[in-house]
Amino acid sequence: MHSFAPEIILITILGLVVFSDAVANKLKIPSVFLLLIGSYIVYTYVPIAVPIDLKHYFDTIILFCIPLIFMGDALHLHFSDIKKYGLDIFYLAVVAVALSISIGASLYYFGVFEGLTLGAYVSLFAINMATDAVSVQSILSRFKGISHHIKVLIEGESLGNDATAVIAFFFIGLPWMMSGEIDAGHAAMDALRVFIVSLGIGIAIGFSFYMLMKLFSDKRGEFFAFIVEAYLAYVIAEEMHVSGILTLITAIIATNAWIDMDIKAMEDADAHKNKSFMRTLRLGNIGATTKERLEYIYEMAKEFGYIAAVMIFFVLAEMVHPQKLWEYKTEILIMFGITTLIRAVSMAKFAFIGDKVRHIAPVGVEGWFILTFSGMKGALSIILVHMIPDSFAYKELFEAVTVGVVVLSIFVYGTVLWVYFTFKPKTEASIFKGHL
C-alpha cells in the first residue's frame, strides 16, 4: 500500500493558502491571520490532513524552508535602495538590534525572569527581537500609500535584523548560556569574523551566479538559478560555521545588484558605450536577464516564500500547547511588553534622528508608528528557539515565551496596523508624502 502523505500535506498547504487569500480578500483583513489560525486548527483537529510527523522531521522542514523564505525577501531589496538608505538600514538592522538585545539583557540585574543567567537573557532577547518579513509583507501589502522609503526600511530591517539576531544568538548568547561564561573580547571578534566571512562568501557566490545566468535566457531557468544559489549559499556558509542566513541574503542581493546594473546600462545609451574595466570583467554587454523576466522571478519567489512560511506555521502549531502558554502567561506578557517598548524606543530614535544626522531622513511620528508595529515575529524566532539543546533546563520556558510572543506580535501588531490603515482618513499629505 502506497503512502500519499506528501501529496496530502501539499494539498493541505496549498488549500490553506488559497482559502486564506480568498477569505482575506473578501473580509479585507491580512491573510496571515487566517493562515496562522487555519494551520493550528487543521494540525490539531484534522490530523488526516497532516499525515507527517512534523515533530520528527522538524529540523528537515526548517532547513528546507529557510532559503525559500529569505530568498524572496532578499530579491525585493534592491542595491540602489541600499545605497540610498544604507545608513538608515544599518541603524535599524544592526545598531538598533544590538542595543535592543543589550537593553533586554540588562534586565538580568532586576531578576525579571527568575533563574536565568545573563547569557540566557542575551539568547532570549536575540530570539525575540528577530522580525518576520513574510508576516510583515502579508499585512502591509494590503495598504496603499506607504512611501517607498518606509517600504525599503521595513524590508531592509527585516533581513538585516534577522542576520544580526542569528549572529548574536549562535556566536554570543547560546555559547554563553550553555557554558555559563564567555570571553567578551573573543566573542566580539568571533562575531565580527562571522560577519565579514559571510559577506565575502555571499558576494563571491552572488557574482558566480550572476555570471552563470548569462549562459541562458529563460525566466524559469533564471528563477531556478536563484533557488539553487540560495540553498548553496546557505549550505556552504553553515558548513564553514558562519552565518548561512547572512551569506544567503548577501548572495541574492549581490546577484540582483549586478543584474540591475546591466539593465540600467542597457537602457542608458551613454552607459552602454562605457567600456570600463569592471564592466568588461563582468561581461556587461551580455544581459543576465530582462526587467520583464525579473518581475516574473520576483513574483514566483514571493509565492514560494509564502508557501514555505505556511510550512513553518504548521511547525509552530506543533509547538503550541495552550496549557503551557497559560502556565507561562505572565512571562509571555512581560516579554511581549518589554520587546514592544524597546522597539518603540529604538524606532523613535530613528524617526527623529534625521534632524541630527545628515544622511538619515526622518520619517516623523507616523513613520515611527508603522516601524514600531511592523516588528512582527515569526519563522526565525521559532527556528532559533528550537536550536536550543534539550539539556538546557529552561528550554520549556523559552519555547512557551517565544511562541506566545510570535502569536501576540502577529495578531496585536497586525490588528493595530490594520485598524490604523482601515479607519484613518487618507489625506493628500498623509502617509509620509512630505518625505518622499
C-alpha positions as CSV (number, residue, x, y, z in Angstrom):
1,M,0.0,0.0,0.0
2,H,1.5,3.3,-1.1
3,S,1.7,6.3,1.3
4,F,0.2,9.5,-0.1
5,A,1.4,11.6,2.8
6,P,3.5,14.0,0.7
7,E,0.6,14.6,-1.7
8,I,-1.9,15.1,1.2
9,I,0.4,17.7,3.0
10,L,0.8,19.6,-0.3
11,I,-2.9,19.7,-0.8
12,T,-3.4,20.9,2.8
13,I,-0.8,23.7,2.5
14,L,-1.9,25.0,-0.9
15,G,-5.6,24.6,0.1
16,L,-4.9,26.8,3.2
17,V,-3.1,29.4,1.1
18,V,-5.9,29.6,-1.5
19,F,-8.7,29.6,1.2
20,S,-6.9,32.2,3.4
21,D,-6.3,34.5,0.4
22,A,-9.9,34.2,-0.8
23,V,-11.4,34.9,2.6
24,A,-8.9,37.7,3.4
25,N,-9.8,39.5,0.2
26,K,-13.5,39.3,1.0
27,L,-13.1,40.5,4.6
28,K,-10.3,42.9,3.8
29,I,-8.1,41.5,6.5
30,P,-4.5,40.3,6.4
31,S,-4.3,36.7,5.2
32,V,-1.6,35.8,7.7
33,F,-4.2,35.9,10.5
34,L,-6.2,33.2,8.7
35,L,-3.1,31.2,7.9
36,L,-2.0,31.1,11.5
37,I,-5.4,30.2,12.8
38,G,-6.1,27.7,10.0
39,S,-2.7,26.0,10.5
40,Y,-3.4,25.4,14.2
41,I,-7.0,24.2,13.6
42,V,-6.0,21.8,10.8
43,Y,-3.0,20.5,12.6
44,T,-4.8,20.0,15.9
45,Y,-8.3,18.9,14.9
46,V,-7.8,17.4,11.4
47,P,-4.8,15.1,11.7
48,I,-5.7,13.2,8.5
49,A,-4.8,16.4,6.6
50,V,-1.3,16.4,8.1
51,P,-0.2,12.7,7.9
52,I,3.5,13.5,8.5
53,D,5.1,13.6,12.0
54,L,6.2,17.2,11.9
55,K,7.9,16.9,15.3
56,H,10.2,14.1,14.0
57,Y,11.0,16.0,10.8
58,F,11.2,19.4,12.5
59,D,14.9,20.1,11.5
60,T,14.4,18.9,8.0
61,I,11.4,21.1,7.4
62,I,13.1,24.1,9.0
63,L,16.3,23.7,6.9
64,F,14.2,23.3,3.7
65,C,12.2,26.4,4.3
66,I,14.9,28.9,5.4
67,P,16.4,29.6,1.9
68,L,13.0,30.0,0.3
69,I,11.8,32.4,2.9
70,F,14.9,34.6,2.8
71,M,15.4,34.4,-1.0
72,G,12.1,36.0,-1.7
73,D,12.7,38.8,0.8
74,A,16.3,39.5,-0.4
75,L,15.2,39.7,-4.1
76,H,12.9,42.6,-3.2
77,L,15.7,44.7,-1.7
78,H,17.5,46.5,-4.5
79,F,21.1,47.6,-4.3
80,S,20.1,51.1,-5.4
81,D,17.9,51.4,-2.3
82,I,20.7,50.0,-0.1
83,K,23.0,52.7,-1.4
84,K,20.4,55.5,-0.9
85,Y,19.2,54.3,2.6
86,G,22.2,52.3,3.7
87,L,22.8,54.3,6.9
88,D,19.1,54.0,7.8
89,I,19.1,50.2,7.2
90,F,22.4,49.8,9.1
91,Y,20.9,51.6,12.1
92,L,17.7,49.6,12.1
93,A,19.2,46.2,11.3
94,V,22.5,46.3,13.3
95,V,22.7,49.2,15.8
96,A,19.1,49.1,17.0
97,V,19.1,45.3,17.3
98,A,22.3,45.2,19.2
99,L,21.1,48.0,21.5
100,S,17.8,46.2,22.0
101,I,19.4,42.9,22.9
102,S,21.8,44.7,25.3
103,I,18.9,46.6,27.0
104,G,16.9,43.4,27.3
105,A,19.9,41.5,28.7
106,S,20.3,44.3,31.3
107,L,17.0,43.2,32.9
108,Y,19.0,40.3,34.3
109,Y,20.1,42.7,37.1
110,F,16.4,43.2,38.0
111,G,15.6,39.5,38.1
112,V,12.7,39.8,35.7
113,F,12.9,36.1,34.7
114,E,13.9,34.1,37.8
115,G,16.7,31.6,37.4
116,L,18.1,32.8,34.1
117,T,21.7,33.7,33.7
118,L,23.0,36.8,31.9
119,G,23.9,34.6,28.9
120,A,20.3,33.3,28.9
121,Y,18.9,36.8,28.8
122,V,21.1,37.6,25.7
123,S,19.8,34.5,24.0
124,L,16.2,35.1,24.9
125,F,16.2,38.6,23.6
126,A,18.1,37.7,20.4
127,I,15.4,35.2,19.7
128,N,12.6,37.5,20.3
129,M,14.0,40.6,18.6
130,A,14.1,38.8,15.2
131,T,11.3,40.1,12.9
132,D,9.5,38.1,10.2
133,A,9.4,39.7,6.8
134,V,6.7,37.3,5.4
135,S,4.2,38.3,8.1
136,V,5.0,42.0,7.8
137,Q,4.7,42.0,4.0
138,S,1.4,40.0,4.2
139,I,-0.1,42.8,6.3
140,L,1.5,45.9,4.7
141,S,0.8,44.7,1.2
142,R,-2.9,45.4,1.7
143,F,-2.3,49.0,2.5
144,K,-1.8,51.6,-0.2
145,G,0.1,54.9,0.1
146,I,3.1,53.8,2.2
147,S,6.2,55.6,0.7
148,H,8.9,53.7,-1.0
149,H,11.3,55.0,1.7
150,I,9.3,53.2,4.5
151,K,8.9,50.0,2.5
152,V,12.7,49.9,2.0
153,L,13.3,50.4,5.7
154,I,10.9,47.7,6.6
155,E,12.3,45.2,4.1
156,G,15.9,46.1,4.9
157,E,15.4,46.0,8.6
158,S,13.6,42.6,8.4
159,L,16.5,41.0,6.6
160,G,19.4,42.7,8.4
161,N,17.7,42.3,11.7
162,D,17.4,38.6,11.3
163,A,21.1,38.3,10.3
164,T,22.2,40.3,13.3
165,A,19.9,38.3,15.7
166,V,21.3,35.0,14.3
167,I,24.9,36.0,14.9
168,A,24.1,37.4,18.3
169,F,22.3,34.1,19.3
170,F,24.7,31.5,17.9
171,F,28.0,33.2,18.5
172,I,27.4,35.1,21.7
173,G,24.2,34.2,23.5
174,L,24.0,30.4,23.1
175,P,27.6,29.6,24.0
176,W,27.4,32.0,27.0
177,M,24.1,30.4,28.1
178,M,25.3,26.8,27.8
179,S,28.7,27.3,29.3
180,G,27.9,29.9,31.9
181,E,30.8,32.1,31.0
182,I,32.2,33.9,27.9
183,D,35.3,35.8,26.9
184,A,33.7,39.1,25.7
185,G,36.7,40.1,23.5
186,H,36.9,36.7,21.9
187,A,33.1,36.6,21.3
188,A,33.1,40.0,19.7
189,M,36.0,39.1,17.4
190,D,34.2,35.8,16.5
191,A,31.0,37.7,15.7
192,L,33.0,40.1,13.6
193,R,34.7,37.3,11.8
194,V,31.4,35.6,11.0
195,F,30.0,38.9,9.7
196,I,33.0,39.6,7.4
197,V,33.4,36.0,6.1
198,S,29.7,35.6,5.5
199,L,29.7,38.8,3.5
200,G,32.7,37.7,1.5
201,I,31.3,34.3,0.7
202,G,28.0,35.8,-0.2
203,I,29.5,38.3,-2.7
204,A,31.6,35.6,-4.3
205,I,28.6,33.3,-4.7
206,G,26.5,36.2,-5.9
207,F,29.0,37.1,-8.6
208,S,29.4,33.5,-9.7
209,F,25.6,33.0,-10.2
210,Y,25.3,36.4,-11.9
211,M,27.9,35.2,-14.5
212,L,26.2,31.8,-14.7
213,M,22.9,33.4,-15.6
214,K,24.4,35.0,-18.7
215,L,24.5,31.5,-20.2
216,F,20.8,31.1,-20.5
217,S,17.9,33.4,-21.2
218,D,14.6,31.9,-20.0
219,K,12.7,33.0,-16.9
220,R,12.2,29.6,-15.5
221,G,15.9,28.8,-15.6
222,E,16.8,32.1,-14.1
223,F,14.3,31.6,-11.3
224,F,15.7,28.1,-10.5
225,A,19.2,29.5,-10.6
226,F,18.2,31.9,-7.8
227,I,16.8,29.0,-5.8
228,V,19.9,26.9,-6.2
229,E,22.0,30.0,-5.3
230,A,20.0,30.5,-2.1
231,Y,20.4,26.8,-1.0
232,L,24.0,26.6,-2.0
233,A,24.9,29.8,-0.2
234,Y,23.2,28.7,3.0
235,V,24.7,25.2,3.0
236,I,28.3,26.4,2.2
237,A,28.2,29.0,4.9
238,E,26.8,26.7,7.6
239,E,29.4,24.0,6.7
240,M,32.1,26.7,7.2
241,H,30.5,27.6,10.6
242,V,29.5,31.1,9.6
243,S,26.0,32.7,9.1
244,G,24.1,30.9,6.4
245,I,21.3,33.5,6.5
246,L,23.6,36.5,6.1
247,T,25.5,34.7,3.3
248,L,22.3,33.8,1.5
249,I,20.9,37.4,1.8
250,T,24.2,38.8,0.6
251,A,24.5,36.5,-2.4
252,I,21.0,37.1,-3.6
253,I,21.3,40.9,-3.2
254,A,24.7,40.9,-4.9
255,T,23.4,38.9,-7.9
256,N,20.4,41.2,-8.1
257,A,22.6,44.3,-7.9
258,W,24.8,43.3,-10.9
259,I,21.7,42.4,-12.8
260,D,20.2,45.9,-12.1
261,M,23.4,47.5,-13.3
262,D,23.2,45.6,-16.6
263,I,19.6,46.5,-17.1
264,K,20.3,50.2,-16.3
265,A,23.3,50.2,-18.7
266,M,21.2,48.6,-21.5
267,E,18.6,51.3,-21.1
268,D,21.1,54.1,-21.0
269,A,22.8,54.7,-24.3
270,D,25.8,56.5,-22.8
271,A,26.4,53.8,-20.2
272,H,26.1,51.2,-22.9
273,K,29.1,52.8,-24.6
274,N,31.1,52.7,-21.4
275,K,33.9,50.2,-21.7
276,S,35.2,50.3,-18.1
277,F,37.4,47.5,-16.8
278,M,34.8,46.4,-14.2
279,R,32.0,46.3,-16.8
280,T,34.2,44.4,-19.2
281,L,35.2,42.0,-16.4
282,R,31.6,41.1,-15.7
283,L,30.7,40.9,-19.5
284,G,28.3,43.8,-19.1
285,N,27.3,43.7,-22.7
286,I,25.7,40.4,-22.1
287,G,22.5,40.7,-20.1
288,A,21.8,38.1,-17.3
289,T,18.0,38.7,-17.6
290,T,15.5,41.3,-18.5
291,K,13.3,43.6,-16.5
292,E,10.2,41.6,-17.6
293,R,11.7,38.2,-16.6
294,L,12.9,39.7,-13.4
295,E,9.3,40.7,-12.5
296,Y,8.3,37.0,-13.0
297,I,11.2,35.9,-10.8
298,Y,10.1,38.3,-8.0
299,E,6.5,37.1,-8.1
300,M,7.4,33.4,-8.1
301,A,10.0,33.9,-5.3
302,K,7.3,35.6,-3.2
303,E,4.9,32.7,-3.7
304,F,7.5,30.1,-2.9
305,G,8.5,32.0,0.3
306,Y,4.8,32.3,1.2
307,I,4.3,28.5,1.0
308,A,7.5,27.9,3.0
309,A,6.1,30.3,5.7
310,V,2.9,28.2,5.9
311,M,5.0,25.1,6.5
312,I,6.7,27.0,9.3
313,F,3.2,27.8,10.7
314,F,2.4,24.1,10.8
315,V,5.6,23.6,12.8
316,L,4.5,26.4,15.1
317,A,1.2,24.7,15.5
318,E,3.0,21.6,16.7
319,M,4.7,23.8,19.4
320,V,1.5,25.5,20.6
321,H,0.3,23.9,23.8
322,P,-2.5,26.0,25.3
323,Q,-1.8,24.7,28.8
324,K,1.9,25.7,28.6
325,L,1.1,29.1,27.2
326,W,-1.4,29.6,30.1
327,E,1.2,28.4,32.6
328,Y,3.7,30.9,31.4
329,K,1.2,33.7,30.6
330,T,2.9,36.2,32.9
331,E,6.4,35.6,31.4
332,I,4.9,35.9,27.9
333,L,3.1,39.2,28.6
334,I,6.2,40.6,30.3
335,M,8.4,39.6,27.3
336,F,5.9,40.9,24.8
337,G,5.6,44.2,26.7
338,I,9.3,44.7,27.1
339,T,10.2,43.9,23.4
340,T,7.4,46.2,22.2
341,L,8.6,49.0,24.5
342,I,12.3,48.5,23.4
343,R,11.3,48.5,19.7
344,A,9.2,51.7,20.2
345,V,12.1,53.5,21.8
346,S,14.6,52.3,19.2
347,M,12.3,53.3,16.3
348,A,11.6,56.7,18.0
349,K,15.3,57.4,18.0
350,F,15.4,56.6,14.3
351,A,12.3,58.5,13.4
352,F,13.7,61.8,14.7
353,I,17.4,61.3,14.3
354,G,17.3,62.5,10.8
355,D,17.2,66.1,12.1
356,K,20.6,65.5,13.7
357,V,22.3,63.2,11.2
358,R,22.7,64.4,7.7
359,H,22.4,61.1,5.8
360,I,19.4,59.8,7.7
361,A,16.0,61.1,6.6
362,P,13.4,61.4,9.4
363,V,10.1,59.7,9.0
364,G,8.1,61.5,11.6
365,V,5.5,60.3,14.1
366,E,3.5,58.3,11.6
367,G,6.7,56.6,10.3
368,W,7.7,55.8,13.9
369,F,4.2,54.3,14.5
370,I,4.4,52.0,11.4
371,L,8.0,51.0,12.0
372,T,7.2,50.1,15.6
373,F,4.3,47.9,14.8
374,S,5.9,46.3,11.7
375,G,8.2,44.3,14.1
376,M,6.2,41.1,14.0
377,K,8.0,37.9,15.0
378,G,7.7,34.6,13.1
379,A,9.7,31.8,11.4
380,L,13.2,32.8,12.6
381,S,12.2,33.1,16.2
382,I,10.7,29.6,16.1
383,I,13.9,28.3,14.3
384,L,16.2,29.8,16.9
385,V,14.4,28.6,20.0
386,H,14.2,25.1,18.5
387,M,18.1,25.1,18.2
388,I,18.5,25.3,22.0
389,P,19.7,21.9,23.3
390,D,17.2,19.8,25.2
391,S,19.6,19.7,28.1
392,F,19.0,23.4,28.8
393,A,16.9,23.5,32.0
394,Y,14.7,26.4,30.8
395,K,14.0,25.3,27.3
396,E,10.3,24.9,28.0
397,L,10.2,28.5,29.3
398,F,12.0,29.7,26.2
399,E,9.7,27.8,23.8
400,A,6.5,29.0,25.6
401,V,7.6,32.6,25.8
402,T,8.7,32.7,22.1
403,V,5.6,31.0,20.8
404,G,3.5,33.4,22.8
405,V,5.4,36.5,21.6
406,V,5.2,35.3,18.0
407,V,1.4,34.8,18.2
408,L,0.8,38.0,20.1
409,S,3.0,40.1,17.8
410,I,1.3,38.9,14.6
411,F,-2.2,39.4,16.0
412,V,-1.7,42.5,18.1
413,Y,0.7,44.4,15.8
414,G,-1.2,43.2,12.7
415,T,-4.5,44.3,14.2
416,V,-3.1,47.7,15.2
417,L,-1.8,48.4,11.7
418,W,-5.0,47.0,10.0
419,V,-7.2,49.2,12.2
420,Y,-5.0,52.2,11.6
421,F,-4.9,52.0,7.8
422,T,-8.5,50.9,7.5
423,F,-10.1,53.7,9.5
424,K,-7.6,56.5,9.2
425,P,-8.9,59.2,6.8
426,K,-6.5,59.4,3.9
427,T,-5.5,63.0,3.1
428,E,-3.2,64.2,0.3
429,A,-0.5,64.9,2.8
430,S,-0.9,61.6,4.6
431,I,1.5,58.6,4.7
432,F,4.9,60.3,4.6
433,K,4.1,62.4,1.5
434,G,6.4,65.1,2.8
435,H,9.3,62.8,2.9
436,L,9.2,61.2,-0.5
